[in-house]
Amino acid sequence: MSGALVEGFSVTHRRYVPHSHAHYGGNLVDGAYGLGMFGDVATELLIHTDSDEGLFAGYSSVEFAAPIQAGDVVEAVATLVRIGKRSREIEFEARVVCRSAPERGPSAADVLAEPIVVTRARGTVVAPKPAE
């Protein structure tokens, strides 16, 4: 184990949302996009804390606060908030840190002065039983 098994430990991922992921009018991306990012960032968190990818058991809450759009750069943060014998409770937050600006041109984009929180969640992952 890497020694990162402490409450408050966090991992951050950033990802560009390609235009091919837009599903709805206005270049909107489905809400599951953020949940997919949460799965990835939880996996890295468990690698750090338990030296294993672990398994996602479920979400106790999910809140979609704002839309994700094609052309966004989204940051997903996973923070360890509770440590059980094998379970790990994690708080997640996804926020847009860059957004496309098509009114200025097809590839124009801006770094946002204040990130836009798009998704919050709380979930539980399970670390494998240690080998004997």
DRENDO-1510 file (C-alpha; in Angstrom, 1 decimal, always signed):
<recs>
REC; n; res; u; v; w
REC; 1; MET; +0.0; +0.0; +0.0 .
REC; 2; SER; +1.3; +3.5; -0.8 .
REC; 3; GLY; +0.3; +5.0; +2.5 .
REC; 4; ALA; -2.4; +7.3; +1.0 .
REC; 5; LEU; -5.2; +5.7; +3.0 .
REC; 6; VAL; -6.2; +8.8; +4.9 .
REC; 7; GLU; -9.4; +10.8; +4.9 .
REC; 8; GLY; -9.1; +13.9; +2.8 .
REC; 9; PHE; -6.8; +12.3; +0.2 .
REC; 10; SER; -7.9; +13.4; -3.3 .
REC; 11; VAL; -7.2; +12.7; -6.9 .
REC; 12; THR; -8.0; +15.0; -9.8 .
REC; 13; HIS; -8.5; +14.2; -13.5 .
REC; 14; ARG; -9.1; +16.6; -16.4 .
REC; 15; ARG; -10.5; +15.7; -19.8 .
REC; 16; TYR; -11.5; +17.6; -23.0 .
REC; 17; VAL; -15.1; +16.7; -24.1 .
REC; 18; PRO; -14.9; +16.1; -27.8 .
REC; 19; HIS; -17.8; +17.3; -30.1 .
REC; 20; SER; -18.5; +13.7; -31.0 .
REC; 21; HIS; -19.9; +13.2; -27.5 .
REC; 22; ALA; -22.7; +15.8; -27.9 .
REC; 23; HIS; -26.1; +14.0; -27.8 .
REC; 24; TYR; -28.5; +16.8; -27.5 .
REC; 25; GLY; -29.3; +20.2; -29.0 .
REC; 26; GLY; -27.0; +23.0; -28.0 .
REC; 27; ASN; -24.0; +20.6; -28.0 .
REC; 28; LEU; -25.1; +19.2; -24.6 .
REC; 29; VAL; -23.5; +16.0; -23.4 .
REC; 30; ASP; -25.4; +13.5; -21.3 .
REC; 31; GLY; -25.1; +13.6; -17.5 .
REC; 32; ALA; -23.5; +10.1; -17.5 .
REC; 33; TYR; -20.3; +11.7; -18.9 .
REC; 34; GLY; -19.5; +13.1; -15.5 .
REC; 35; LEU; -20.3; +9.8; -13.8 .
REC; 36; GLY; -17.9; +8.0; -16.2 .
REC; 37; MET; -15.2; +10.5; -15.1 .
REC; 38; PHE; -16.0; +9.7; -11.4 .
REC; 39; GLY; -15.4; +6.0; -12.1 .
REC; 40; ASP; -12.0; +6.7; -13.6 .
REC; 41; VAL; -10.9; +9.1; -10.8 .
REC; 42; ALA; -12.2; +6.6; -8.1 .
REC; 43; THR; -10.1; +3.9; -9.8 .
REC; 44; GLU; -6.9; +6.0; -9.5 .
REC; 45; LEU; -7.8; +6.9; -5.9 .
REC; 46; LEU; -8.1; +3.2; -5.0 .
REC; 47; ILE; -4.8; +2.4; -6.8 .
REC; 48; HIS; -3.1; +5.0; -4.5 .
REC; 49; THR; -4.9; +3.9; -1.3 .
REC; 50; ASP; -5.1; +0.1; -1.8 .
REC; 51; SER; -2.8; -0.8; -4.7 .
REC; 52; ASP; -5.8; -2.2; -6.6 .
REC; 53; GLU; -8.5; -0.8; -8.9 .
REC; 54; GLY; -11.3; -1.9; -6.5 .
REC; 55; LEU; -15.0; -2.1; -7.4 .
REC; 56; PHE; -17.6; +0.6; -7.4 .
REC; 57; ALA; -20.5; -0.5; -5.2 .
REC; 58; GLY; -22.9; +2.4; -5.8 .
REC; 59; TYR; -23.8; +6.0; -5.4 .
REC; 60; SER; -25.7; +7.3; -2.4 .
REC; 61; SER; -26.4; +10.7; -4.1 .
REC; 62; VAL; -26.0; +12.3; -7.5 .
REC; 63; GLU; -26.7; +15.9; -8.3 .
REC; 64; PHE; -26.6; +17.4; -11.8 .
REC; 65; ALA; -26.1; +21.1; -11.2 .
REC; 66; ALA; -25.3; +22.4; -14.7 .
REC; 67; PRO; -24.9; +21.0; -18.2 .
REC; 68; ILE; -21.7; +19.7; -19.8 .
REC; 69; GLN; -21.1; +20.9; -23.3 .
REC; 70; ALA; -19.0; +19.6; -26.2 .
REC; 71; GLY; -15.8; +21.6; -26.2 .
REC; 72; ASP; -15.6; +21.8; -22.4 .
REC; 73; VAL; -12.6; +20.8; -20.3 .
REC; 74; VAL; -14.0; +19.1; -17.3 .
REC; 75; GLU; -12.1; +18.5; -14.0 .
REC; 76; ALA; -13.3; +15.6; -11.8 .
REC; 77; VAL; -12.1; +15.4; -8.2 .
REC; 78; ALA; -12.5; +12.4; -5.9 .
REC; 79; THR; -11.9; +12.9; -2.2 .
REC; 80; LEU; -11.8; +10.1; +0.4 .
REC; 81; VAL; -14.2; +10.9; +3.2 .
REC; 82; ARG; -14.7; +7.6; +5.1 .
REC; 83; ILE; -12.6; +4.5; +5.5 .
REC; 84; GLY; -14.2; +1.2; +6.4 .
REC; 85; LYS; -12.6; -2.2; +6.7 .
REC; 86; ARG; -12.8; -2.7; +2.9 .
REC; 87; SER; -15.2; +0.1; +1.9 .
REC; 88; ARG; -14.1; +3.6; +0.9 .
REC; 89; GLU; -16.7; +6.4; +0.8 .
REC; 90; ILE; -15.8; +9.1; -1.8 .
REC; 91; GLU; -17.2; +12.6; -2.5 .
REC; 92; PHE; -17.0; +13.6; -6.1 .
REC; 93; GLU; -17.2; +17.0; -7.9 .
REC; 94; ALA; -17.0; +17.7; -11.6 .
REC; 95; ARG; -16.5; +21.2; -12.8 .
REC; 96; VAL; -16.0; +22.9; -16.2 .
REC; 97; VAL; -12.7; +24.8; -16.2 .
REC; 98; CYS; -12.6; +25.7; -19.9 .
REC; 99; ARG; -15.5; +26.3; -22.3 .
REC; 100; SER; -15.7; +26.6; -26.1 .
REC; 101; ALA; -16.6; +30.1; -27.5 .
REC; 102; PRO; -18.0; +29.3; -31.0 .
REC; 103; GLU; -19.3; +32.9; -31.4 .
REC; 104; ARG; -15.6; +33.9; -31.8 .
REC; 105; GLY; -14.7; +31.0; -34.2 .
REC; 106; PRO; -15.0; +27.2; -34.6 .
REC; 107; SER; -12.0; +26.5; -32.3 .
REC; 108; ALA; -12.2; +29.5; -29.9 .
REC; 109; ALA; -12.3; +28.7; -26.2 .
REC; 110; ASP; -11.9; +30.4; -22.8 .
REC; 111; VAL; -10.4; +29.5; -19.5 .
REC; 112; LEU; -13.1; +30.2; -17.0 .
REC; 113; ALA; -12.3; +32.7; -14.2 .
REC; 114; GLU; -14.6; +30.6; -11.9 .
REC; 115; PRO; -15.2; +26.9; -12.6 .
REC; 116; ILE; -18.8; +25.8; -13.1 .
REC; 117; VAL; -19.8; +22.9; -10.9 .
REC; 118; VAL; -21.7; +20.5; -13.1 .
REC; 119; THR; -22.0; +17.3; -11.1 .
REC; 120; ARG; -21.7; +16.3; -7.4 .
REC; 121; ALA; -22.0; +12.8; -6.0 .
REC; 122; ARG; -21.1; +10.6; -3.1 .
REC; 123; GLY; -20.3; +6.9; -3.6 .
REC; 124; THR; -18.8; +3.8; -2.1 .
REC; 125; VAL; -16.1; +1.7; -3.6 .
REC; 126; VAL; -14.8; -1.6; -2.2 .
REC; 127; ALA; -11.2; -2.6; -1.9 .
REC; 128; PRO; -10.4; -6.3; -2.4 .
REC; 129; LYS; -9.8; -8.6; +0.5 .
REC; 130; PRO; -6.0; -8.6; +1.2 .
REC; 131; ALA; -4.2; -11.7; +0.1 .
REC; 132; GLU; -3.4; -14.0; +3.0 .
</recs>
